[in-house]
C-alpha cells in the first residue's frame, strides 16, 4: 500500500534527509587514500547519534536473517550495493559508494553518493557523471500525473546510450516511517506505465549503474553485491517528495559538492 504523506510528515522527512546529507558531507571530508571504510562508518554513526538520530541500516535484516553490521553501506569499485565497512585502506583511483540512512523523529532519511578516492581515470569520472545526471533526469519526471515508468525510463535511457549497464535486481522505493515502503522505483522501464504520481508521494530514486555488464552476484557475506565482470559500479540516491505538483529533493549533495570543490 502506498502512503501519501501530509505536510507535517514531509517536514519530518526533510529533517531526516538533511541530516543524512550532512553526514555524507562529513564523510566527504575524510575520503582519501589510506582511510578505511570502517573509519568512514565510525564517523558517520557518531555524527548521526550526536544529532539525536539512529543509523537505520545498523541491524537491518536481510532475507537470510543476517542483520547488517554497520551504519553505512560502503561499496568499493565493483561492489554495487550493500558493501560492509572493513579495515582495508582505500587506494588512489578507487571509488566508494556510501549509502547512509538515519531515523529521526520517527521518519527515515536515505541517500547515497559515489566518491572518488584521490585521482580516478577519465573513464570512471564519466561513469559517475552520467549516473548522477540520470538521477536528476529521473527527478525531473517526478511530476503529478506522470508515472513511475517515466522515472525509470529516464534513468535507463540516459545510461544505456553510453553503453553502461543498468542493474535491475535492486530498485528505489517509497520511504517514510519505514525505510522501504511501496512503491518500488526501478531504474528501467517504459514511459507511461506504473503507478501514477500524486502529491504526498515520497520516494528514494537510486540509479545503480555499471561500467560493463549489469549482471551481478551476491558475495559470501550475504550482503555485498558485486558485478560479475568485476568492473566498477556507481550509485547515487536522493529522497524526494512530490510536493505542490513537482519534485522536491529532501536530501542534499550540497555539502558534499562543496567539499569536492575545496579539494580540487
C-alpha positions in Angstrom: 0.0 0.0 0.0 1.2 3.5 -0.9 1.1 6.1 1.9 0.9 9.7 0.8 2.5 12.0 3.3 1.0 15.1 4.9 2.7 18.4 5.0 3.9 17.7 8.6 5.2 14.3 7.6 7.1 15.8 4.6 8.7 18.3 7.0 9.9 15.4 9.2 11.2 13.5 6.2 13.0 16.7 5.1 14.7 16.9 8.5 15.9 13.3 8.4 17.2 13.6 4.9 19.0 16.8 5.6 20.8 15.1 8.4 21.8 12.3 6.0 23.2 14.9 3.6 25.1 16.5 6.4 26.5 13.1 7.4 27.7 12.3 3.9 29.3 15.8 3.8 31.3 14.8 6.9 32.3 11.6 5.3 33.4 13.5 2.2 35.9 15.4 4.3 38.0 12.3 5.1 37.6 10.2 1.9 41.2 9.8 0.7 43.8 7.1 0.1 44.8 5.2 3.3 41.4 5.8 5.0 39.4 2.6 5.7 35.7 2.3 5.2 35.4 1.3 8.8 36.7 4.8 9.7 34.0 6.3 7.5 31.4 4.2 9.3 32.6 5.2 12.7 32.5 8.9 11.9 29.0 8.6 10.4 27.5 6.7 13.2 28.8 9.2 15.8 27.6 12.1 13.8 24.1 10.7 13.3 23.8 9.8 17.0 25.2 13.2 18.1 22.2 14.8 16.2 19.6 12.7 18.0 19.0 10.2 15.3 19.6 6.4 14.9 21.5 4.8 12.0 18.8 3.0 10.1 21.0 0.4 8.4 22.6 -0.9 11.6 20.9 -4.2 12.5 18.6 -4.1 9.4 17.8 -7.7 8.5 18.3 -9.3 5.1 16.3 -12.2 3.7 18.8 -14.6 5.1 18.3 -13.4 8.7 21.6 -11.6 8.9 21.5 -8.1 10.5 23.6 -5.5 8.7 26.6 -4.9 11.0 27.3 -1.3 10.3 25.8 2.2 9.9 26.9 2.8 6.3 26.9 0.7 3.2 30.4 1.3 1.7 30.7 -0.3 -1.8 34.1 -0.1 -3.3 34.8 -0.4 -7.1 33.0 -3.5 -8.3 30.7 -3.7 -5.3 27.4 -2.3 -6.5 25.5 -2.1 -3.2 25.5 -3.2 0.5 29.2 -3.3 1.0 30.2 -3.9 4.6 32.8 -1.5 6.1 36.1 -3.1 6.8 39.8 -2.3 7.7 41.2 -2.4 4.1 42.6 1.0 3.2 41.2 2.8 0.2 43.6 3.3 -2.6 44.3 6.0 -5.1 41.9 5.6 -8.1 39.3 3.7 -6.1 35.6 4.8 -6.0 33.4 4.1 -3.0 29.6 4.4 -2.9 28.5 5.5 0.5 24.8 4.8 1.3 23.5 6.3 4.5 20.2 6.1 6.4 19.1 7.8 9.5 15.9 7.6 11.6 15.0 11.0 13.1 11.7 11.7 15.0 10.1 8.6 13.5 11.0 9.2 9.8 13.7 8.0 7.6 16.4 9.7 5.6 18.2 7.8 2.8 20.8 9.0 0.3 23.9 7.7 -1.5 26.9 9.3 -3.2 29.8 7.7 -5.0 33.2 9.3 -4.1 36.4 9.4 -5.9 39.4 8.3 -3.9 42.2 10.6 -5.0 42.5 10.9 -8.8 40.5 8.4 -10.8 40.5 7.7 -14.5 38.5 9.7 -17.1 36.6 6.5 -17.8 35.4 6.3 -14.2 34.7 10.0 -14.0 32.4 9.7 -17.0 30.5 6.8 -15.4 30.0 8.8 -12.3 28.9 11.9 -14.2 26.4 10.0 -16.3 24.9 8.1 -13.3 24.5 11.3 -11.4 22.9 13.0 -14.4 20.5 10.2 -14.7 19.3 10.7 -11.1 18.4 14.3 -11.9 16.8 13.4 -15.2 14.6 11.0 -13.2 13.8 13.6 -10.6 12.6 15.9 -13.4 10.0 13.3 -14.3 8.5 13.3 -10.8 5.5 15.5 -11.6 1.9 14.9 -10.5 0.1 12.9 -13.2 3.2 11.2 -14.6 4.0 7.6 -13.7 6.8 5.5 -12.1 7.8 4.2 -15.5 8.6 7.8 -16.6 11.2 8.0 -13.8 12.5 4.5 -14.6 12.8 5.2 -18.3 14.7 8.5 -17.7 17.5 6.6 -15.9 17.7 3.7 -18.3 17.6 5.7 -21.5 20.3 8.1 -20.3 22.7 5.5 -19.1 22.3 2.9 -21.8 23.1 5.4 -24.6 26.6 5.4 -23.2 26.8 1.6 -23.1 26.5 1.3 -19.4 24.7 -1.5 -17.6 21.5 -0.8 -15.6 21.2 -3.1 -12.5 17.6 -4.4 -12.5 17.6 -6.6 -9.3 17.8 -3.6 -6.9 15.5 -0.6 -7.1 14.4 2.6 -5.4 11.5 2.6 -3.1 8.9 4.5 -1.2 10.1 5.9 2.2 8.5 7.3 5.3 8.2 5.8 8.8 9.6 2.7 7.2 12.9 2.7 5.3 11.3 0.6 2.4 7.7 1.3 1.5 5.7 1.0 -1.7 6.0 1.7 -4.5 9.2 0.2 -5.9 11.1 2.5 -8.3 13.1 0.6 -10.8 15.9 2.1 -12.9 14.5 0.6 -16.1 11.0 0.6 -17.6 8.6 2.1 -20.1 7.2 5.6 -20.2 3.6 5.9 -19.2 3.5 2.7 -17.1 3.3 2.0 -13.4 1.7 3.9 -10.5 0.6 7.4 -11.1 2.5 10.1 -9.2 0.5 12.1 -6.7 1.2 14.9 -4.2 2.5 13.5 -1.0 4.3 10.6 -2.6 7.8 10.2 -1.1 10.3 8.0 -2.8 14.0 7.3 -3.0 15.4 7.3 -6.5 18.7 5.5 -6.8 20.4 4.6 -10.1 22.9 1.7 -9.8 24.9 1.7 -13.0 27.8 -0.4 -14.1 30.8 0.3 -16.4 30.3 -3.1 -18.1 27.7 -5.9 -17.8 24.7 -5.3 -15.5 25.0 -8.9 -14.3 25.6 -9.1 -10.5 26.2 -11.8 -7.8 25.9 -12.0 -4.0 29.2 -12.4 -2.1 29.6 -14.9 0.7 28.9 -12.3 3.4 25.3 -12.4 2.0 25.2 -8.6 1.9 27.7 -7.3 -0.6 26.5 -7.4 -4.3 29.3 -7.3 -6.9 29.4 -7.0 -10.7 30.1 -10.4 -12.3 32.7 -9.0 -14.6 34.5 -7.1 -11.8 34.0 -3.7 -13.4 33.2 -0.7 -11.3 29.7 0.5 -10.5 28.3 3.9 -9.5 25.3 4.6 -7.2 23.7 7.9 -6.5 20.4 8.4 -4.5 18.1 11.2 -3.5 14.9 11.0 -1.4 12.2 13.3 -2.9 8.7 14.3 -2.1 6.1 15.1 -4.8 5.1 18.4 -3.2 2.8 21.0 -4.7 2.8 19.3 -8.1 6.5 18.6 -8.6 9.6 17.0 -7.1 11.2 18.5 -4.0 14.6 17.0 -3.2 14.6 16.3 0.5 18.2 15.0 0.8 21.2 17.1 -0.3 24.5 16.8 -2.1 25.4 20.5 -1.5 27.8 19.8 1.4 29.5 17.0 -0.4 30.0 19.1 -3.5 31.4 22.0 -1.5 34.0 19.6 0.0 34.8 18.3 -3.5 35.3 21.9 -4.8 37.6 22.7 -1.9 39.7 19.5 -2.6 40.0 20.3 -6.2 
